[in-house]
Amino acid sequence: MLLDGVNHIATLSHDAARLGAFYRDVFEAEIGETVPHGMHGEETMTVFRIGPHTELNVFTVPSSDGADRQTPMWHRGRLDHFGLHAASAEAFSTIRERLVAHGASDGTVNDFGGAYSMFFRDPDGLEGEVLLPKDATPAPPV
């Protein structure tokens, strides 16, 4: 397999501190610092580390009502995006080639400090991301 799991799931919340306390207390998650995110100045991101290479990326966006849509089931809306964890640098490169061939990505690789990242859109239009941690492997050939 080219992937070895989910890297992160991005979700919206009105109160990242409250949510972080829950995940810390119940699941022993490691809760990162809340930092500004995005280009509009209102958005923040807090990373909840919930497994060896799995995170919840919790965003607060005051102008969004996305966090309010919780019920009923099947009417909650879609995820903002998800991140998949590449199994290796070679797998990352293979995935990149395939995404470009399918017209799902332009193949741009981003350097996000701790990881290389590449965004794509699936056939339903949902944004996804493939990540390769820098500390786990050498840089992907691009």
Disulfide bonds with the S-S distance in Angstrom:
none
